[in-house]
Amino acid sequence: MKEKLLIVEDEFIVANDLKIILQKVGYQVVGIAASVAQARKLIEEKKPDWILLDIILKGNLTGIDLAWELREMNLPFLYISANTNQSTLEAVKATHPYGFTVKPFREKDLTVMLDIARYRFNQEKEDLAVNQIDPKNQEIEGIIGQSSLLKEAIEKIKIVAPAETSVLILGESGTGKERAANAIHELSSNKLNPIVVVNCAALPHSLIESELFGHEKGAFTGANALRIGKFEQANNGTIFLDEIGELPLDSQVKLLRVLQEKEIQRLGSNKTIKINVRIVAATNKSLEKEVAEGRFRLDLYYRLNVFPIELPSLRERKEDIEVLANYFLKKYAASSKRNVNRISATGLDQLKNYNWPGNVRELEHLIERNVLLTKTNEIEKFDLPSITPTVSLEIGTGKLKSMEEMEKEHIMNALQICNGKVSGAGGAAELLKLQPQTLYSKMKKLGIKQGYN
């Protein structure tokens, strides 16, 4: 039976083009809505399986407003839009769509996006069914912790790993983006083939294309031999493009071609080489901001952002600090053959009260250093930058508030200042310097309703 799809698009010509393409590839288009009100009515009458959603619609409500309603109905949706400003892109991400393509679009781009979206949705349903029947340990080797934000990231890794989908890993420096990329590769069907790691920030500008795509002998001065590029080395495997936000614009064009056509061309050659490479990219930058300021191509952003995974900072998951510290303690005590087997209560308090700008990497290096320096079997204290703890007391009682109570109060204060707005310019996420999806997760965990104001 054909899957039923509803188009929510206020431009008739675009909507009609979409309808023709979708019917051609086997979908049953059950209607076209130009506004949220029309979409609600058609959803009720036609019971579509999927919604293809523009952002700017007729009336006061946008496609993003409808997207939140669709999430409540567990009805999968994809965006198709020409809107490129940073606040809109962040608001779109917060709704967790199954795909996003930009106007004007190619037929091939649209059909590939739909195929990927259907795969993701079906994988999530299967995974949910398995977890309900037989709950499993959520940990992946080398990714340590039990916080809700980390579990959410691990679940996404497990969902996307078996697919060939491009993945964009987001997170601050030191949060474990390369470890996550390796986990995706290790859980994929290509795990016996290589994963090739490329640090885009470390590539000299003049040699980027040679490094990525290779060159023929004599292609330029100093090219004394044939060079196989990183993409060819990763053929039938995975390439991990770390710090993708540092790639210059002219190289972004070449990378986009690889993603679209699945082929490369060595420097100095007219021959194209077909490749089968899974691309995993990572950045500690806001690519939405980079796009808005003209430093990153919008079409490449959408190509890479098919399946984003955000890794939480260590200060967002402080409940994991003790288990991480003990993991690193055991690891480095064994490798250095030192009889150090515990951390004092004072030391653990220091770790939990520190802000961790360098995240898990900073914690790992601190433990490694102290294993080597300590003269007993216990690390008594750590030499950390001085911090001023923030203490909150309930007036009149002298009772110290818990971290969870303080966090909830802080978020609610931010929401009140922003009149209940969460994402976008002037939203609570911007005020708190958090990604919108991170703030939504925290609100859910702390029981703060979305409509709070």
C-alpha positions in Angstrom: 0.0 0.0 0.0 1.3 3.5 -0.9 2.3 5.8 1.9 0.1 8.8 2.3 1.8 12.2 2.3 0.3 15.7 3.0 2.1 18.8 1.5 1.9 21.9 3.6 3.1 24.7 1.3 1.6 28.1 0.5 3.1 28.5 -3.0 0.9 26.7 -5.4 3.5 26.2 -8.1 6.0 24.7 -5.6 3.3 22.5 -4.1 2.2 21.2 -7.5 5.8 20.4 -8.5 6.2 18.5 -5.2 3.0 16.6 -5.9 4.1 15.5 -9.4 7.5 14.3 -8.1 6.0 12.4 -5.1 3.4 10.7 -7.2 6.0 9.8 -9.8 8.1 8.0 -7.1 5.1 6.1 -5.6 3.6 8.3 -2.8 -0.1 9.0 -2.5 -0.5 12.8 -2.1 -3.7 13.2 0.0 -3.8 17.0 -0.2 -2.1 20.4 -0.2 -2.6 22.8 2.7 -1.5 26.5 2.5 -1.9 27.2 6.2 -1.8 25.5 9.6 -5.6 25.6 9.9 -6.0 23.8 6.6 -3.3 21.3 7.5 -5.0 20.4 10.8 -8.3 19.8 8.9 -6.7 17.6 6.3 -4.7 15.6 8.9 -7.9 14.8 10.7 -9.7 13.8 7.5 -7.0 12.0 5.5 -4.8 10.5 8.2 -1.5 11.0 6.3 1.6 8.9 7.1 4.0 11.8 6.5 3.9 15.6 6.4 6.1 17.7 4.0 6.3 21.1 5.6 7.2 24.6 4.6 8.1 27.1 7.3 6.4 30.3 6.1 2.7 29.7 5.6 -0.5 31.7 5.2 -1.9 33.0 8.5 -0.2 33.8 11.8 1.1 30.3 12.5 4.3 28.9 10.9 5.4 25.4 9.9 7.4 25.3 13.1 4.3 25.8 15.2 2.7 22.9 13.3 5.8 20.8 13.8 5.4 20.9 17.6 1.8 19.7 17.2 2.9 16.9 14.9 5.5 15.8 17.5 2.7 15.5 20.0 0.7 13.3 17.5 3.9 11.2 16.8 3.4 12.1 13.1 6.7 12.2 11.2 7.5 15.4 9.2 10.2 16.9 7.0 10.9 20.6 6.1 11.3 22.1 2.7 12.1 25.8 2.8 14.2 28.6 1.5 14.5 30.3 4.9 18.2 30.5 6.0 18.5 32.9 9.0 20.1 31.5 12.1 17.3 31.8 14.6 14.9 30.0 12.2 17.4 27.2 11.6 17.8 26.8 15.4 14.1 26.7 15.9 13.8 24.1 13.2 16.4 21.9 14.8 14.6 22.0 18.1 11.6 20.3 16.6 13.7 17.3 15.6 12.5 16.8 12.0 13.3 13.7 10.0 14.8 15.8 7.2 15.3 19.2 5.7 15.9 20.2 2.1 16.3 23.7 0.7 14.5 25.4 -2.2 15.1 25.2 -5.1 15.5 21.4 -4.9 16.4 18.7 -7.2 14.1 15.6 -7.6 17.0 13.4 -6.6 17.6 15.4 -3.4 14.0 15.2 -2.4 13.6 11.5 -2.9 16.9 10.7 -1.1 15.8 12.8 1.8 12.5 10.9 2.0 14.2 7.5 1.8 16.5 8.5 4.7 13.6 9.9 6.7 11.6 6.7 6.3 14.5 4.6 7.3 15.1 6.7 10.4 11.5 6.6 11.5 11.2 2.8 11.0 14.5 2.3 12.9 13.2 4.3 15.8 10.0 2.3 16.0 11.9 -1.0 15.9 14.3 0.2 18.5 11.5 1.4 20.8 9.8 -2.0 20.4 13.0 -3.9 21.3 13.6 -1.7 24.3 10.1 -2.2 25.6 10.4 -6.0 25.4 14.0 -6.4 26.5 15.7 -3.3 27.9 19.4 -3.3 27.2 22.4 -1.5 28.7 22.6 1.9 26.9 26.4 2.2 27.1 28.7 2.0 24.2 32.3 1.1 24.8 34.4 4.2 25.6 31.3 6.4 26.2 30.8 6.5 29.9 27.9 7.8 31.9 24.2 7.4 32.7 22.8 10.9 32.5 19.7 11.4 30.5 21.4 13.8 28.0 24.1 11.2 27.3 21.6 8.3 27.0 19.7 10.4 24.4 22.9 10.8 22.3 23.8 7.1 22.7 20.3 6.1 21.5 20.7 8.3 18.4 24.1 6.7 17.7 22.5 3.2 17.8 19.7 4.3 15.5 21.8 5.9 12.8 24.8 3.5 12.8 23.3 0.8 10.6 22.2 3.3 8.0 24.4 5.0 5.3 23.1 8.4 6.4 25.5 11.3 6.8 25.8 12.3 10.5 26.7 15.7 12.0 28.1 15.5 15.6 27.8 18.7 17.6 29.5 19.5 20.9 32.1 21.5 22.6 35.8 20.6 22.4 36.5 17.6 24.6 33.0 16.1 24.7 34.0 13.0 22.8 33.0 13.7 19.2 35.7 11.4 17.7 34.7 8.6 20.1 31.1 9.0 18.9 32.2 8.8 15.3 34.1 5.6 15.9 31.1 4.2 17.7 28.9 4.9 14.6 31.5 3.2 12.4 31.9 0.2 14.8 28.1 -0.4 14.8 27.8 -0.1 11.1 27.8 -2.8 8.4 31.1 -1.3 7.1 32.9 -1.9 10.5 35.5 -4.2 8.9 36.5 -1.5 6.4 38.6 1.6 7.5 37.5 4.7 9.2 39.7 7.6 8.1 40.0 10.7 10.4 40.6 14.1 8.9 41.1 17.2 11.1 39.9 20.0 8.7 41.3 22.7 10.9 44.8 21.2 10.6 44.9 21.0 6.8 47.0 23.7 5.0 44.7 25.7 2.7 46.8 25.0 -0.4 46.8 21.2 0.2 43.2 20.6 1.3 42.1 19.2 -2.1 45.2 17.1 -2.5 44.7 15.6 1.0 41.0 14.9 0.5 40.9 13.8 -3.1 44.5 12.9 -4.0 46.6 14.0 -7.0 48.3 12.5 -10.0 52.0 12.6 -10.5 53.0 16.0 -11.9 49.7 17.6 -11.0 51.5 20.6 -9.5 55.0 21.6 -8.5 56.3 19.1 -5.9 53.7 16.4 -6.9 56.5 13.8 -7.6 54.3 10.7 -7.2 50.6 9.6 -7.3 48.8 10.4 -4.0 45.7 8.6 -2.9 43.4 11.0 -1.0 41.5 10.4 2.2 38.2 9.7 0.5 39.7 6.9 -1.6 41.4 5.5 1.5 38.0 5.4 3.2 36.2 3.7 0.3 33.6 1.2 1.5 34.2 2.6 5.0 33.7 5.9 6.9 35.4 9.2 6.7 35.3 11.4 9.8 35.6 15.1 9.0 36.4 16.8 12.3 36.1 20.6 12.7 34.1 20.7 9.4 33.3 24.4 10.2 36.9 25.3 9.4 36.7 24.1 5.8 37.1 27.0 3.4 34.2 27.8 1.0 35.9 26.6 -2.2 36.6 23.3 -0.6 33.0 23.1 0.7 31.8 23.1 -3.0 34.0 20.1 -3.8 32.8 18.3 -0.7 29.1 19.0 -1.7 29.8 17.3 -5.0 31.1 14.2 -3.3 28.0 14.0 -1.2 25.7 14.5 -4.2 27.4 12.4 -6.9 29.4 9.9 -4.8 32.5 10.5 -6.9 35.8 12.3 -6.7 38.4 13.6 -9.1 42.1 13.6 -8.3 44.0 16.8 -9.0 45.6 16.7 -12.4 43.1 14.1 -13.7 40.0 14.3 -15.9 38.8 10.9 -14.7 36.1 10.6 -12.0 36.3 7.8 -9.5 33.1 6.4 -7.9 33.3 5.9 -4.2 31.1 4.5 -1.4 31.9 6.4 1.7 29.9 7.2 4.8 30.5 10.8 5.9 30.5 11.7 9.6 31.3 15.3 10.3 31.8 17.2 13.6 32.0 20.7 14.8 32.1 22.8 18.0 30.8 25.8 16.1 27.2 26.9 15.5 26.9 26.1 11.8 23.6 28.0 11.7 25.6 31.1 12.7 28.3 30.3 10.1 25.6 30.0 7.4 24.0 33.2 8.4 27.3 35.0 8.2 28.3 33.5 4.9 31.1 31.3 6.1 29.4 28.0 5.5 27.3 26.9 2.5 23.6 26.4 3.2 23.3 23.5 0.8 26.2 21.7 2.4 24.8 22.3 5.9 21.5 20.6 4.9 23.4 17.7 3.3 25.4 17.1 6.5 22.6 17.9 9.0 20.5 14.9 7.9 21.0 13.3 11.3 22.5 15.6 14.0 23.7 14.2 17.3 24.5 16.7 20.1 27.0 15.6 22.8 26.3 17.3 26.1 29.1 19.2 27.9 30.4 17.8 31.2 28.9 20.6 33.2 25.5 19.5 31.8 25.9 16.0 33.1 27.7 16.4 36.4 26.1 13.2 37.7 28.5 11.3 35.4 31.7 12.9 36.9 32.3 10.3 39.6 31.9 7.3 37.3 34.1 9.0 34.7 36.8 9.9 37.2 36.9 6.3 38.5 37.0 4.9 35.0 40.1 7.1 34.1 41.7 6.3 37.5 41.5 2.5 36.8 42.7 3.0 33.2 45.8 5.1 34.0 46.7 3.3 37.2 46.9 0.0 35.2 48.8 1.5 32.2 51.3 3.3 34.5 51.5 0.3 36.9 50.8 2.6 39.9 48.9 1.4 43.0 46.4 4.2 43.0 42.8 3.0 43.5 40.6 5.7 44.9 39.8 9.4 45.0 39.0 11.1 48.4 35.6 12.6 49.1 37.2 16.0 49.1 38.7 15.3 45.7 35.3 14.2 44.3 33.7 17.3 45.6 36.3 19.4 43.8 35.6 17.6 40.6 31.8 18.0 40.9 32.0 21.7 41.7 34.4 22.6 38.8 33.0 24.0 35.6 35.0 21.8 33.1 35.6 24.2 30.1 37.7 21.4 28.6 35.0 18.8 29.3 35.8 15.0 29.4 39.2 15.5 27.8 40.2 17.9 30.6 39.0 15.5 33.3 40.9 12.6 31.7 44.1 14.5 31.5 43.7 15.7 35.1 43.2 12.1 36.4 46.2 10.8 34.3 48.4 13.5 35.7 47.4 13.0 39.3 47.8 9.2 39.1 51.5 9.9 38.2 52.0 12.5 40.9 50.3 11.0 43.9 52.6 9.3 46.4 49.9 7.1 48.1 47.1 4.9 46.9 44.6 7.7 47.1 44.3 11.0 45.2 43.5 13.4 48.1 42.9 16.6 46.2 43.3 18.2 42.8 45.0 21.4 41.7 42.2 23.1 39.9 41.6 26.7 38.9 39.9 28.5 41.8 36.1 28.7 41.5 33.4 30.6 43.4 30.5 28.3 44.1 27.1 29.8 43.7 24.9 29.0 46.7 21.1 29.4 46.9 19.2 29.4 50.2 15.5 29.5 50.7 14.9 32.8 52.5 13.8 32.4 56.1 14.7 28.7 56.3 18.4 28.5 55.7 17.8 25.3 53.7 20.3 24.7 50.9 18.5 24.1 47.5 19.5 21.0 45.5 21.3 21.4 42.2 18.1 20.3 40.4 16.0 22.9 42.2 18.5 25.6 41.4 18.6 24.6 37.7 14.8 24.5 37.4 14.5 27.9 39.0 17.2 29.3 36.8 15.5 28.0 33.6 12.0 29.2 34.7 13.5 32.7 35.4 15.0 32.8 31.9 11.7 31.7 30.4 9.9 34.4 32.3 12.3 37.0 31.1 11.8 35.8 27.5 8.0 35.6 27.9 8.0 31.8 27.5 10.0 31.9 24.2 12.5 29.0 24.1 14.3 29.1 20.8 15.3 31.8 18.3 16.4 35.4 18.8 15.5 36.6 22.2 14.7 33.1 23.4 15.6 31.4 26.7 18.1 29.1 24.9 20.0 32.2 23.6 19.9 33.8 27.0 21.3 30.7 28.8 23.8 30.0 26.0 22.4 26.5 25.3 21.4 24.8 22.1 17.6 24.9 21.9 17.3 21.1 21.8 19.4 20.9 25.0 17.1 23.3 26.8 14.0 21.4 25.6 15.5 18.2 27.1 16.3 19.9 30.4 12.7 21.3 30.6 11.3 17.8 30.0 13.6 16.3 32.6 12.7 19.0 35.2 8.9 18.9 34.5 8.8 22.5 33.0 5.9 22.8 30.6 6.7 24.1 27.1 4.0 26.8 27.4 5.4 28.2 30.6 5.4 32.0 30.8 
